[in-house]
């Protein structure tokens, strides 16, 4: 990769430049892939978030509203605003869409009950009638490498308790939560195969690099047009494409907990503009001096953050990897 060492490089400007040209290239990519798969159009899960709004808009611009189908896939712990915003995006673009609640799938697998038992074991005062819950990790910039997950109890919008989660319970919770994304993908493929459409993914580069997606869930798609665009670039695209301002202002979230938990609270552990600058600097081999100038962070914190990012990449490599194939020597 080309090494960039110009002292005047501005990472924010680099990530926000030429959104119009980027959108054109992405539309071309989507067209190429759909044609290569010999499909008639695109199915897309519309979450009410910025990634799916951008992907849906690009697909409609390239194929026309009549060849794109949106699916709203809420469950009982989804934020009510997710369904509302998802429907608005589809209606504004003139896209046909359908709501298919996935709670029955999750209930059939006893996911909600199993999750509740872990929360009750971890948080003795937990009462599902009055508490909402979220899973959070410590803020990296304030608490460094400490990487201990906590269950947080929220009542009337305020955190009333926070309990450390045991490692085995954390792993089980991640597996239980992943059923939501995997259930959504099952539904999308039912529609895609019936209509002879592709399933378009919405994972961005920040998520891809950090393993912030579910294998065979939101990562189990036919094409990923946004997966080489950092989250900051997704926002630039959204503004260029005229995405609803309410969606642009909405904090990004996987939206799988009863309390709306942002990506900054759990996945990134720092503000989006910081994590993207650190990832960009790493990718382009920028010096500590340039990275310090751009982020305003002390050099020792930058070095710790880069080490943290490398650990995250290593531990999530299996999520990005395709299944290894044993080839016969014939």
Secondary structure, 3 states (H helix, E strand, C coil): CCCCCCCCCCHHHHHHCCHHHHHHHHHHHHHHHHHHCCCCCEEEECCCCHHHHHHHHHHHHHHCHHHEEEEECCCCCCCHHHHHHHHHHHHHHCCEEEECCCHHHHHHCCHHHHHHHHHHHHCCCCCCCCCEEEEECCCHHHHCCCCCCEEEEEECCEEEEEEECCHHHHHHHHHHHHHHHHHHHHHHHHHHHHHCCEEECCCCHHHHHHCCCCCCCCCCCCECCCCCCCHHHHHHHHHHHCCCHHHHHCCCCCCCCCCCCCCHHHHHCCCHHHHHHHHHHHHCCCCHHHHHHHHCCCHHHHHHHHHHHHHHHHHCHHHHCCCCCCCCCC
